Amino acid sequence: MHQLDFNLLLDLDALLSEGSVAGAARRLHLSAPAMSRRLGRLRDAIGDPLFVPAGRGLVPTERALALRERVQTAILEVRGVFTPEEVNFATLERTLSLRTNDGFAGVWATRLAANIAAEAPGVSLHFIARTNKDLAPLRDGPVDLDIGVLGLTELEIYDQPLFKTSFVGVVRENHPLLETIRDGQVSAQDFVAWSQVSASKRGMVSMHGYIDMALKEMGLRRRITVVAPGFQAAMVMAAASDLVATIPEAFAQWALKQHRLQIFRLPVKTPEITISQSWHLRHHLDPVHRWLRAHVRALCAAESAAASSVNDDNSEDKP
């Protein structure tokens, strides 16, 4: 058996991450010939070529790809042995970046920041707009935590569900549409009779979502006359006009406290969406990151429970 050399783990991780000998050499501050020699040692130790020529570059073998997650986990475990677990949050200074949509940021960002500051006044939270579900920012480092509807996942990405929510209709107080509500719901015909505002990060509207497809089966179609850049803007527009907005209930319940709005059930059934938090493997054992995730999870659980209580109270008021 070969004598163990944990530096080979770092070499293999660099090669898998960079996809080239030259890139791995730069990452490890080595010359290209020295990196090539280390690749040779890896091939001998593992008994596999690991990387084979493809055009002018190299591509990993199936064996190399199969080892990717195990290598990263092994590095984290080894580093964990030499990393103190105790963190003094009172003196900690660190910036944590969270990618979220405007609904989550508008509802919970200030509460989360206050909770974090109470324990770690030196920690700064940077909220980044979630314009897509690309995992590259998590993988490459600019984003510490991604919060939203989960997209495609990769082996090195962890995810944790936070809460589920459904879409509801939102209009200003005293909107004429409210006069047509029966048992908290409007008819499909009354719903489509009013101009609507849609939230879209890209400024584009798809008419193939659950609501529009269900309406199409009834021979109906919404008239979207305004496209807002996010849920918060859509709710503000609805509060200031006769426009009808369709918003996740978790965000709309909060908006009732800030704007003169009312909620109603949609005339078509929509599936629940699950809001999750996602992070990269390299952060999984980081005590500060674990602390941040715990704060996010606790805040969402508390707010979801409060929203459920409000719904229960409201339902008791109705015959």
N, C-alpha and C positions, 0 to 999 in steps of 0.2 A: 504493500500500500504506500502511495506517495505521501511524503510528509506534508501536512496541511499548511497552506499559505493563504491566510485570509485576504491578502492583497489581490489574489486572483478573483475573489468575489467583486471587488471594486473594479477590476479590469473588465470583467464580463458585463457588469452593470453599465459601465461607460460605453462599451461596444454596442450593447443592445439599445441604449438610449440614443447614441449618436448615429449608429448605422454605418460607421466608417472607421477605419484605422486612424485616419488623419483627425477626425472629429474627437475620437476617444483620446488621442494623444494630446490635443489641445486642452481637453477637459482635465486630464490628469497631469498636465504640465510636463509632458514627456516628448521626446523626439519621435518621429514616425517610425524609424528603424527599431527603437526600443519598444514601441507599442506592438510592432509586428512580432518581435521576439516573445512578448508576453502572450500574444494570440497563439503562438506556437506552443507555449507551455500549457495554455488552457486546452488546446486540442489534445495534447498528450495526456493531461490529467483527466479529461472527461471522455476521451475516446471517440470524439466526433469532430468533424471539420468546423462545426459551429457557424461559419460564414463561408459562402461560396461565391465565385464570380458571377455577376449578372451585368452584361454590358461593360461599362467602365467602373462599376461599383461592386459592392458586396451585398448579399442578402442573407439573412439568418436561416439556418436549417430548422426543421421541425423540432429537433432536440433543443436548439437554442431558444426558440419561442416558448417551448414547454417549461424551460428553466426560468423565464423572465420573472414571474411573480415570486417563485421560491427564492431567487437571488435577492430581490428587493426586501422580502420578509427577513431573510437571514441577515442582511446588512442592518436592518432596523433593530433586530434582536441583539446583534453584537454591539451596536452603538448604544443600545439601551443599558447594557451592562456597565458602560463607562459614563453614562449620563445620569446625574442626580435626578431623582424623581421629585424631590421636594422643590416647590416653587414658592417664592415669597411674592404673592400677588400684590401686596401693599407697595412694593418697590419695583415691581416689574414694569419695564418700558418696552412696548412692542406695538407694531401696527398690524392689524388683522383685516384682510380684505374679504368682503362678502358680496357675491354677485346675486342680485335679487331683481324681481320686477318691481314696478312702482307701487303695486298693491301692497306687497309685503313691507316694503320700505316705508311707505306712507303710514301704514297702520302700526307697525311694531318697531321701527328703527329707533325712535327716541326712547321708548321704554327699554329696549335692549341695551342701548347706550348708557342709560341711567343705571341699570342693574350691573353692568360691567364696571362702570366708574365707581360704584359703591364699594366694590372689592378691589379693583385695580385701577386707580386714578391715572396711572401712567400708560394705560392701554388705549390706543386710538382705533376706532372702527371706520374703515373706508367702505362705503357702499358703492358698488359698481352696477351700472345698468345691465340687465340680463336681456340682451338683444337676440340671443339665439341659445341653442342647447349644446354648442360645441364644447367638448371636454378638454380641448387644448389648454385653456387658461388654468384649469385645475392641474393638469399634468405638467405644465411647464413652469408654474409657480406664481403668476400674477394674482391668482384667486386662491384664497385659503378655503373658502366654504361657498358652495353653490346652493341656493335655495329656490325651489320652484318645482314645476311639474317635471318629473324625471324624463330624460330623453334616452338615447342610446347609451348603454353602459359598456365599460371595459373592465377587464379583470382587475386592474389596479385601482378602480374607483369603488369606494364604499358609499352606500346610501342608506338613509334611515327615514321612514315615513314620519311626518310631523302631525298632519291632520288631513281630514277629508272635507271637501266642501262642494256644494252644488251651485249652479247659476240661478240667479233670481232677477226679476225686473226691478228697475229703480226709476222713480219719477219724482218731481218736485212735490212739495206739499200742495194740496188743493188742485192737483192736476185733474182735468176732466175725465181722464181714463179711470181714475179711482172710483168714480161714480158707477162704473160698470162692473166692479168687482163683486163676485159672489163666492163666499167661503174662501176669501183670500186669493182668488184666482180670476184672471180675465179670460174672456173667450179669445180664440185665435183670430176671429174677425176684428174684434176691438183692438187686439194687440198690434196687428199689421196696419191699422188705420192711421197710426201716428208715425211721424218721422222718427228715425232712430239714430243714435250715435254708437259707433262701434269702436272698440279699443284695438289698436294694432301697432306694434312696435315698428313695423316696416311701412306703415301708411297704406297697406293693401288690405282689401276685404275679400274673404273667401265666402262664397255662398254655398259651400258644401259641408258646413258643420252640422252638428246634431239638430240645432234649432231650425236651420233653413231646410234641411232635408225632410224633417218632420212636417214643416209647413208646406213644402212642395207636394207631399203626398195628399194634403188637403186641398191642393190647388191654390195655395196662397204664397205670397212672397213679401218679405220685409222690404221697407224702403229706407235704406241707410243713406242719409244725406250728409252726415258728418263723420269723419274718421279722426279719432283722438289718438295721441301717441301712447296712452296707457289708461289703466282703470281709474286712477285718481283724476286725470283730466276729464274722462268721460263722466264721472260722477259730478264734478264741478259744473260741466256743461248742462247736465240734466237738471241740476239744482237751479240753474239760472235761465231755464227755457222750458218749452213743452216737449223737448226731446226725450225719448225713452232709451234708457241704457240697460244693458244686460251684464251683470257683474257677479263674480264669485261671492256667495253670501258672507263668507268670513270677512271680506273687505267691506261689503255693503253695510253689515251690522255696525262696524266702527264708524262708517261715514254718517250714520244717523245722528251721532253725537256731535258731528262737526258741521253738517249741512242740513238744510230744511228739505229732507228727502223722506220718501216712503217706499217700502218694499212690497212687492206682490209676487205670488207664484206664477211662473210662466205657464202658458197654455199647452206646452209640450213637455214631455219628460226628457231630462238631460241626465247623463251619467255623472256620478260624483268624480271629481278630480282629486288626486292625492298630491299634496305638497310635501316634498321631501328635502332633506339636506344631504349634500354629497360632498365627499372629500377624497383626496388622493391617498394612496397607501402610505406615502412617506409621512403623512400627518397623523396616521392612525394611533400611534402610541405616544405622540407628543402631549405631555400633560397640559400645556396651555391650550392646545387645540381641543383636547378632550373637555376642558373646562368651558371653552366657548360653545362647543356643541351641547353641553349639558344646559347652559343658560338658554340657548335657542329652543331646545326641546321643552324646558320647563315653562318658558314664556308662552309658547304655542299651546301647550297643554292647559295652562291657566286661562288663556284667552278663549280657547275652544269651549272650555267648561262654562265660562261666563256667558258666551253666546248661546249655548244650549239652554242655560237657565233663563235667559231672556226669551227664547223661543217658547219654552214651556209656560212661562208666565203669560205670554201673549195668547197662547192657545187656550188657556183657561178663561180668558176674557171673552172668548167667542162662544156662541151657543152651539 
